[in-house]
Amino acid sequence: MTQIKNHGAPGGHQLQPATPADLETSPTPSHSLLVRNTTAVLTLAAIALAINQVFNLRLFGTVLDNSYLYALGGIFLTITFLTYPLSLQHRWTQWVDWLLAAIALGSCGYFAITGMQNLSQGWEYAAPELPQLISFILWGLILEAMRRVAGLVMATIALLFSLYPVVAGSMPGPIAGFSQPLSDIIPYHVLSRESSFGIPMGTFGTLVLGFVLFGAALQVTGGGTFFNDLAFRMVGKYRGGAAKVATVGSGLMGSMSGSVISNIMTTGAVSIPAMKRTGFSPHYAAGVEACASTGGVMMPPIMGAVAFVMASFLGVGYAEIVMAAIIPSALYYFGLLMQIDSYAARRGLRGLPTSELPQLAMILKRGWMYLIVFAVLIWMLIGLQQERIAPFVCTALLLVVNQVLPKTRLNLSQLRDLLTFSGIALAEMASILIGVGLIVGAFSATGLSGTLANDLVFLAGGGTLALLFMGALTSFIFGMGMTVTSCYIFLAVVLAPALVKVGLNPIAAHLFVMYWGMVSYITPPVALGAFAAAPLAGTHPIKAGFTAMRLGSIIYILPFMFVLEPALIGVGSWSTILPTVVTAFIGVWLIASGTQGYLTGCGSLGQGSTGAIASILVILGGVAIALPESLVPQANHFMLIALGAFLTLAGVGITHLGRSVASAS
């Protein structure tokens, strides 16, 4: 994803467009001028195709959905081969990159042109020789593109799953399926609407593309700086203010960018030095930024790309997903803020001096257009429910306003760079989604997607809690090294149906696997978010990872809370939802306070063994209060609240007793 550097102190930001020197891309910022220009032209063509399809303009006649997706696939696979080169050391390999790019564009172009024949003649089951041959070529190119973008491990997983239907009939019980010859399964992967160019790529073409473009435009025009400055003005003066700024700013940007790593590199470049300057240790500053940026992907209104994919899988409106995600997201960020507040209070860390904070009037003067664009986006998403056209309208509005103002105006070179870096971000996502589609297609071709849910339920002994623990572990493992979107797609096919089958709310089940797929971003040994933040803070990655794990501890229990208590995703009457939400917030507050050893109104919970016992009791009290009553069949909610209050008071009592003993001695 596109990453943009921020320069200067918190109060000294200027909302100016990023220059080419400020923009970094993966894998390298030093692409040749020819590659940059080619990427910009191809990206512009993809945007034109998307606008024509989404707005139904019919500028190129009637374009079938499958032809449209093949055209996008060809464009972004081409960009992938050009911008993720085979080798950075040997110049001769550039010819290989250009050759593979040309073959990818030609192969997808052929299927785009023959889209009607594909549908009318049923090529996915009985393709002629030429489409079969091109299918094999494109299948190999998809795997190579995925290897370049996501790494050898992910490409190998996609390869093995794509070939699984060939040997499915020989597999043991739970993973057995219908076998198909290689000559049939590869064309099926490429030509059917159930595999590479199925739901994941369909969602990319109709929804994700627009929002990635909007996120890139927002960052390049200075949106990241605006939201960071606004966060500094809102919470920078309070104790632990710099860390609270990182939480608020990263949450806002993360929702729109959908990329944990680029979010860390964008907002963390400013927030981490500010945290260190106000007394936070380097590993703590890195942990805060990692947790805050990770949570942005689950924060409404945009939630990166996951919300749109989830809506497609569940067959519900986008607004329904967003409304369900509001309370869990609020609980996560509330827990993070309370941990920061307790940490700062215990160590006497104050906020930033008022003189160093940006003035609200200046922030709004420089960035008022972002508030207008953001308001229009929310209105179109929630009010009009026009999620397909909203990002294109808001991107156009943002660029028009940006070009009118002299201080933020982009020149032609910078507009070219915006297209270039948007194209690289889109190519990265498209290559992964097309590759993940091979896994989805394998389950569809073998019929395993229909039987696996039954087998998982059987292995769990029919127990909901056992299945949830199996699901959490599976989601965590598959989340390692995968993007949130690709991880969710895999789990939505493999695991979510089993959770729904045991009677859990479908949206809650899908949110459960998404949350646990994100856990690996802050949990060692992988902890990609913490590893990205550590160099900015100048600390050891593993130390930052364990700090992030502690700070984000609420994420480990939050999915169990809302999947077992649907009131936490807004299901039920207000008389049920309101008390459940209130007790959940109280429980999260106590858990966060106990984790950091400081309880507001009580002060420090003490040191040594006494402090440890008091902290554990407060944490257990918070868990009891927040616990869904379905977990304890013999107890109702009032009994759990009473138990939680008793445990909390016991912890506070031990703290006071310890102080009395210490003062007496």
Buried (B, 14 or more C-beta within 10 A) or exposed (E): BBBBBBEEBBBEBEBBBBBEEBBBBBEEEEBEEEBBBBBBBBBBBBBEBBBBBBEEEEEEEEBBBBBBBBBBBBBBBBBBBBBBBBEEEEEEEBEBBBEBBEBBBBBBBBBBEBBEBBBEBEBBEEBEEEBBEBBBBBBBBBBBBBBBBBEEEBBEBBBEBBBBBBEBEEBEEEEBBEBBEEEBBBBBBBBBBBBBBBBBBBBBBBBBBBBBBBBBBBBBBBBBBBBBBBBBBBBBBBBBBBBBBBBBBBBBBBBBBBBBBBBBBBBBBBBBBBBBBBBBBBBBBBBBBBBBBBBBBBBBBBBBBBBBBBBBBBEBEBBBBBBBBBBBBBBBBBBBBBBBBBBBBBBEBBBBEEEBBBEEEBBBEBBEBBEBBBEBBBEBBBEEEBBBBBBBBBBBBBBEBBBEEEEBBBEEEBBBBBBBBBBBBBBBBBBBBBBBBBBBBBBBBBBBBEBBBEBBBEEBEEEBEBBBEBBBEBBBEBBBBBBBBBBBBBBBBBBBBBBBBBEBBBBBBBBBBBBBBBBBBBBBEBBBBBBBBBBBBEBEBBBBBBBBBBBBBBBBBBBBBBBBBBBBBBBBEEEBBEBBBEBBBBBBBBBBBBBBBBBEEBBBBBEEEBBEBBBBBBBBBBBBBBBBBEBBEEBEBEEBBBBBBEBBEBBBEBBEEBBEEEEEE
